[in-house]
């Protein structure tokens, strides 16, 4: 689904932490294999197939994508040194979306091939566990007050901003409050969307072994927000527009110290990727 792009972007932000970038990246295939085995309890033959697909993906990614990331991060580091307009932020976000689209394009056929190897029990257990976790979130959303949830969202956002900017100035708290309000507003529809998505996934799984399986699964993973006649597509576009506006406003508000901190992070990431790019050439 299109929101896979958001998940991947968030994963990148979580993984790319200073000097640990290269270390985590070099272990990423092992981490993915461990996580998938935890989800599905893979057999020996399934694990070997997963290893083959992951090795192929990582070889492609190291040679094709890593050099691109180093270049893009250096450009972004220069851009954040000055206030960024909404057009500049949108262009940077579009570039990230293009990067993620290429990753999805390479990973998707591999995911479909691996899904074909899973048996009905493995898939049923996976779907059941995901639905149970989603139900827990839905119950928590119904029971918690808006004020309590917004405090949680605010704490998380402030923590992220401290990492990226080094500090959060009092004058930036209204920006945090605006983001938190948007998050709460869209959280309910996001939970509804997740419910619909897993229902559709369960329907697609029943097609495993038929020619329609790969087509339907690929469509669900790349354009899943078109479910229910495209009801959720508007939320995706609205979320992007708000993100562009918010990031531009945040950029306008940065102090010199915050800009220097953010530049240093991007430069460090770019340097790490440049080293990895040179390593992949040998």
Secondary structure, DSSP 8 states (H G I E B T S, - for coil): -THHHHHHHHHHHHH--GGGHHHHHHTHHHHHHHHHHHHH---HHHHHHHHHHHHHHHHHIIIIIHHHHHHHHHHHHHHTTS---HHHHHHHHHHHHHHHHHHHHHHHHHHHHHHHHS-HHHHHHHHHHHHHHHHHHHHHHHHS-HHHHHHHHHHHHHHHHHHHHS---GGGHHHHHHHHHHHHHHHHHHHHHHHHHHHHHHHHHTTTTSTHHHHHHHHHHHHGGGHHHHTTHHHHHHHHHHHHHHHHHHHHH--HHHHHHHHHHHHHHHHHHHHHHHHHT-
